[in-house]
Amino acid sequence: MTQIAPPTSPPTRQQTPEQVRAFFDAHRTVRQYQPYAMPAEHLDTILYAAQRAPTDATAQLYSFVRLTGETKAKVAELTTNAHIASAAESFVICLDTRRVRKLIEVAGYTPGESPAIDVHFGIGDAVLAGQNMLTAAEMLGYQGCWIGGVMNGLAEIVGLLKLPEMVLPFAALTIGRSAEETPHRPRLPRALVIHENTYQDGTPGELAAATAQMNPIAARPGKDGDWARLLNAYFGVGGSMEKREVALREVLKAQNLWAGE
Ligand SMILES: Cc1cc2nc3c(=O)[nH]c(=O)nc-3n(C[C@H](O)[C@H](O)[C@H](O)COP(=O)(O)O)c2cc1C
């Protein structure tokens, strides 16, 4: 029987710069979906793509919880993101540094303790796998939405999904066929986010110009965008991130992922 030799180098999937730009330009975060059930083959493909993500130390430090039925509705409520319920598929994307310890225990070794490292590489792995899944879904004609709103009901979600120690939700991720006209949202000027060799703060003038460039992302029908105001509501004194900080610290402790005193 003839045997086909394995490829000596990775197979290419080269596209033109124009094709690559066009693909990423077509990305939109979408929050309204058609009532369309994802065919099994598509679901299988996006889950396959998730698991093909590169991973720290070979360990695959993530678990996804697929939401259906009442649990899906409840997570939509707890996150205050109703589109979790209406999307064809919704997942809670979790850091999971528990399974790696079970694996080494089963092999007769003693698991170590490294909560800060667990959070660092676990979140990284979870995001890489989740974004692989979203990109695969976009290749299949879907759009989706990452949902940091899990922080709005973090402890309740951990309880509802029965997440054990060393498993922590990072965000939810919805995927569906778009039912909305979504604007192409701006990004910061490249010079502020890509540094050459050493980090540079933007000057006040550059930051003000960047804010003007970003203002449309905060626009609402009939109302001009004010991006600084939006950022302040998240990251300013008394903003939602300060509230989330308190809840996250509690859950990090409960999940045995707290590295502080
Ligand atoms: C980690 C993360 C958390 C997010 N959380 C939410 C959320 O809770 N609710 C929501 O509607 N959109 C959420 N988004 C979507 C962002 O608002 C969106 O990506 C951003 O406005 C840029 O828009 P674009 O993806 O269409 O370019 C989140 C995105 C990320 C990456």
Ligand as a Chemical Component Dictionary entry (heavy atoms), coordinates in Angstrom:
data_LIG
# 
_chem_comp.id                   LIG 
_chem_comp.type                 NON-POLYMER 
_chem_comp.pdbx_formal_charge   0 
_chem_comp.three_letter_code    LIG 
# 
loop_
_chem_comp_atom.comp_id 
_chem_comp_atom.atom_id 
_chem_comp_atom.alt_atom_id 
_chem_comp_atom.type_symbol 
_chem_comp_atom.charge 
_chem_comp_atom.model_Cartn_x 
_chem_comp_atom.model_Cartn_y 
_chem_comp_atom.model_Cartn_z 
_chem_comp_atom.pdbx_ordinal 
LIG C1  C1  C 0 -13.403 41.166 26.577 1  
LIG C2  C2  C 0 -14.576 41.840 25.903 2  
LIG C3  C3  C 0 -15.714 42.121 26.634 3  
LIG C4  C4  C 0 -16.830 42.691 26.024 4  
LIG N1  N1  N 0 -17.975 42.856 26.756 5  
LIG C5  C5  C 0 -19.109 43.226 26.131 6  
LIG C6  C6  C 0 -20.354 43.166 26.842 7  
LIG O1  O1  O 0 -20.416 42.812 28.012 8  
LIG N2  N2  N 0 -21.475 43.497 26.167 9  
LIG C7  C7  C 0 -21.469 43.862 24.850 10 
LIG O2  O2  O 0 -22.551 44.093 24.301 11 
LIG N3  N3  N 0 -20.297 43.943 24.149 12 
LIG C8  C8  C 0 -19.122 43.609 24.744 13 
LIG N4  N4  N 0 -17.941 43.589 24.058 14 
LIG C9  C9  C 0 -17.909 44.000 22.640 15 
LIG C10 C10 C 0 -17.175 45.339 22.460 16 
LIG O3  O3  O 0 -18.050 46.361 22.893 17 
LIG C11 C11 C 0 -16.772 45.519 20.977 18 
LIG O4  O4  O 0 -15.852 44.516 20.623 19 
LIG C12 C12 C 0 -16.165 46.884 20.743 20 
LIG O5  O5  O 0 -17.133 47.896 20.909 21 
LIG C13 C13 C 0 -15.574 47.009 19.347 22 
LIG O6  O6  O 0 -16.578 46.786 18.357 23 
LIG P1  P1  P 0 -16.307 45.800 17.125 24 
LIG O7  O7  O 0 -15.931 44.464 17.720 25 
LIG O8  O8  O 0 -17.602 45.752 16.339 26 
LIG O9  O9  O 0 -15.197 46.381 16.309 27 
LIG C14 C14 C 0 -16.794 43.049 24.645 28 
LIG C15 C15 C 0 -15.620 42.785 23.910 29 
LIG C16 C16 C 0 -14.548 42.171 24.522 30 
LIG C17 C17 C 0 -13.316 41.846 23.686 31 
# 
loop_
_chem_comp_bond.comp_id 
_chem_comp_bond.atom_id_1 
_chem_comp_bond.atom_id_2 
_chem_comp_bond.value_order 
_chem_comp_bond.pdbx_ordinal 
LIG C1  C2  SING 1  
LIG C2  C3  SING 2  
LIG C2  C16 DOUB 3  
LIG C3  C4  DOUB 4  
LIG C4  N1  SING 5  
LIG C4  C14 SING 6  
LIG N1  C5  DOUB 7  
LIG C5  C6  SING 8  
LIG C5  C8  SING 9  
LIG C6  O1  DOUB 10 
LIG C6  N2  SING 11 
LIG N2  C7  SING 12 
LIG C7  O2  DOUB 13 
LIG C7  N3  SING 14 
LIG N3  C8  DOUB 15 
LIG C8  N4  SING 16 
LIG N4  C9  SING 17 
LIG N4  C14 SING 18 
LIG C9  C10 SING 19 
LIG C10 O3  SING 20 
LIG C10 C11 SING 21 
LIG C11 O4  SING 22 
LIG C11 C12 SING 23 
LIG C12 O5  SING 24 
LIG C12 C13 SING 25 
LIG C13 O6  SING 26 
LIG O6  P1  SING 27 
LIG P1  O7  DOUB 28 
LIG P1  O8  SING 29 
LIG P1  O9  SING 30 
LIG C14 C15 DOUB 31 
LIG C15 C16 SING 32 
LIG C16 C17 SING 33 
# 
